[in-house]
Structure formats: C-alpha cells, structure tokens
C-alpha cells in the first residue's frame, strides 16, 4: 500500500459517510487495469483488506471489471460471502488535459441500495478522488 494520503483518506471518509457505507476502499491503477493497488480504506478490517487486495487482480472481479471498462456498478451483490449485502464500484477517471484516463476505482460496501438522487453526489466524490490520485507524487 502506498504512503497515506490525508486528502484521499478524508474525501473517502466523506463519500463513505454520504452513502452510509459500512466500508470503502480506493484502488489505484498501476501499469494496466488488472494492476490494482489498495491506496486508501475506510472502516475496512485488516483481514478483509488482505483478502481483497489479491482478489481484485482477477479480471472477473467487479472492481477489476470497473477498472477495465470504466463503467460504474451500483448495488451489486458481493462475489464472496460475508459483510454488507451490496457493493458499489465507481471508476476514478482523471480529466487532465480534457482527456479521460482511468486512475482507480472507488469501492463501497453497504446494506441498502444507493438512492438514484445520491448517485450524482457519489460520482462527484469519485471525480475528486481521481483528481487527488492524479496529483499525488
């Protein structure tokens, strides 16, 4: 995991709070969409983080699919048992120089479906997270 980034951690906590997420994580894209690294987490227990990090390297994992397709997935049933009932995965796309470049994925775990009117707010949070990732050293 890269060194902590206070801005990334703070924005992640706000986004997780807005969505009533039980836990949340930000994965950054390395050399390719299948190369995902856990960059920040919110209320994600260490054993879950340790299991999730290698799981997202599977191209069929919902977080990996979001990284490769840049398509958000709302209220998805988890692929592994345990934890909250639903997952939401949002692409983190940098808009530097007017072009879109995938820089990561925001993953939220929650019990209730995300209300449609909250999705735009979460997507704005995802844009902010992408900008923070794009500007880190």
C-alpha positions as CSV (number, residue, x, y, z in Angstrom):
1,X,0.0,0.0,0.0
2,X,1.4,3.4,-0.9
3,X,2.1,6.0,1.8
4,X,-1.0,7.5,3.3
5,X,-2.5,10.5,1.6
6,X,-4.5,12.6,4.1
7,X,-6.7,14.2,1.4
8,X,-7.5,10.8,-0.2
9,X,-8.4,9.4,3.3
10,X,-10.6,12.5,4.2
11,X,-12.5,12.5,0.9
12,X,-13.0,8.8,1.1
13,X,-14.4,9.1,4.6
14,X,-16.9,11.8,3.5
15,X,-18.0,9.8,0.4
16,X,-18.4,6.7,2.6
17,X,-20.4,8.7,5.1
18,X,-22.7,10.1,2.5
19,X,-23.5,6.7,1.2
20,X,-23.9,5.1,4.6
21,X,-21.2,2.7,3.6
22,X,-20.1,0.1,6.1
23,X,-16.7,0.2,4.5
24,X,-15.0,1.7,1.5
25,X,-11.7,1.4,-0.5
26,X,-9.8,3.2,-3.2
27,X,-7.8,1.2,-5.6
28,X,-5.3,2.9,-7.9
29,X,-4.4,1.5,-11.4
30,X,-0.8,0.6,-11.9
31,X,0.7,-0.4,-15.3
32,X,-2.7,-1.7,-16.5
33,X,-6.3,-2.1,-15.4
34,X,-5.5,-5.5,-13.9
35,X,-2.8,-4.0,-11.8
36,X,-4.8,-2.5,-8.9
37,X,-3.3,-1.4,-5.6
38,X,-5.2,-0.6,-2.4
39,X,-4.4,3.1,-1.8
40,X,-6.9,4.0,1.0
41,X,-9.6,2.4,3.0
42,X,-12.4,3.4,5.4
43,X,-13.6,1.0,8.1
44,X,-12.2,-1.9,6.2
45,X,-10.9,-4.5,8.6
46,X,-7.3,-5.7,8.0
47,X,-8.3,-9.3,7.2
48,X,-10.8,-8.1,4.6
49,X,-8.2,-5.7,3.1
50,X,-5.7,-8.5,2.9
51,X,-8.2,-10.8,1.1
52,X,-9.4,-8.1,-1.2
53,X,-6.0,-6.9,-2.5
54,X,-5.2,-10.1,-4.4
55,X,-8.9,-10.8,-5.3
56,X,-9.1,-7.7,-7.4
57,X,-6.4,-9.0,-9.7
58,X,-8.9,-11.5,-11.1
59,X,-10.3,-9.8,-14.2
60,X,-13.7,-11.2,-13.4
61,X,-13.8,-9.4,-10.0
62,X,-16.3,-6.5,-10.1
63,X,-13.6,-4.0,-9.0
64,X,-11.3,-5.2,-11.8
65,X,-14.2,-5.0,-14.3
66,X,-14.9,-1.4,-13.3
67,X,-11.2,-0.7,-13.8
68,X,-11.1,-2.2,-17.3
69,X,-14.5,-0.9,-18.5
70,X,-14.8,2.5,-16.7
71,X,-18.4,1.6,-16.1
72,X,-20.0,2.1,-12.6
73,X,-21.7,-0.7,-10.9
74,X,-24.4,0.2,-8.3
75,X,-25.9,-2.2,-5.8
76,X,-24.0,-5.3,-6.9
77,X,-24.2,-8.5,-4.8
78,X,-20.8,-9.4,-3.5
79,X,-18.8,-12.2,-5.1
80,X,-17.6,-13.5,-1.7
81,X,-19.7,-14.3,1.4
82,X,-19.7,-12.0,4.4
83,X,-20.0,-8.3,5.0
84,X,-22.7,-6.0,3.9
85,X,-25.3,-7.1,1.3
86,X,-24.4,-4.8,-1.6
87,X,-21.4,-3.2,-3.3
88,X,-21.0,-0.2,-5.5
89,X,-18.0,0.4,-7.7
90,X,-17.2,3.7,-9.4
91,X,-14.5,4.4,-11.9
92,X,-12.0,7.1,-10.9
93,X,-11.2,8.9,-14.1
94,X,-8.7,11.8,-14.4
95,X,-9.8,14.6,-16.7
96,X,-6.4,16.2,-17.1
97,X,-5.9,18.0,-20.4
98,X,-9.5,17.3,-21.3
99,X,-9.0,13.6,-21.9
100,X,-10.2,10.8,-19.6
101,X,-7.6,8.4,-18.0
102,X,-8.6,5.7,-15.6
103,X,-6.6,6.1,-12.4
104,X,-8.6,4.0,-10.0
105,X,-11.8,2.5,-8.6
106,X,-13.9,3.5,-5.6
107,X,-15.5,0.5,-3.9
108,X,-18.3,0.9,-1.3
109,X,-20.0,-1.8,0.7
110,X,-23.5,-1.1,2.0
111,X,-26.7,-2.7,3.2
112,X,-29.3,-0.6,1.4
113,X,-29.4,0.3,-2.3
114,X,-27.9,3.7,-3.2
115,X,-30.8,6.1,-3.9
116,X,-30.8,7.4,-7.5
117,X,-30.6,11.0,-6.3
118,X,-27.4,10.3,-4.4
119,X,-25.5,8.8,-7.3
120,X,-24.6,12.2,-8.8
121,X,-23.1,13.2,-5.4
122,X,-21.1,10.0,-5.2
123,X,-19.9,10.5,-8.8
124,X,-18.7,14.0,-7.9
125,X,-16.8,12.5,-4.9
126,X,-15.3,9.9,-7.3
127,X,-14.1,12.8,-9.6
128,X,-12.5,14.5,-6.6
129,X,-10.8,11.2,-5.6
130,X,-9.5,10.9,-9.2
131,X,-8.1,14.4,-9.1
132,X,-6.3,13.7,-5.8
133,X,-4.8,10.5,-7.2
134,X,-3.8,12.2,-10.4
135,X,-1.8,14.9,-8.5
136,X,0.0,12.8,-5.9
137,X,3.7,12.4,-6.2
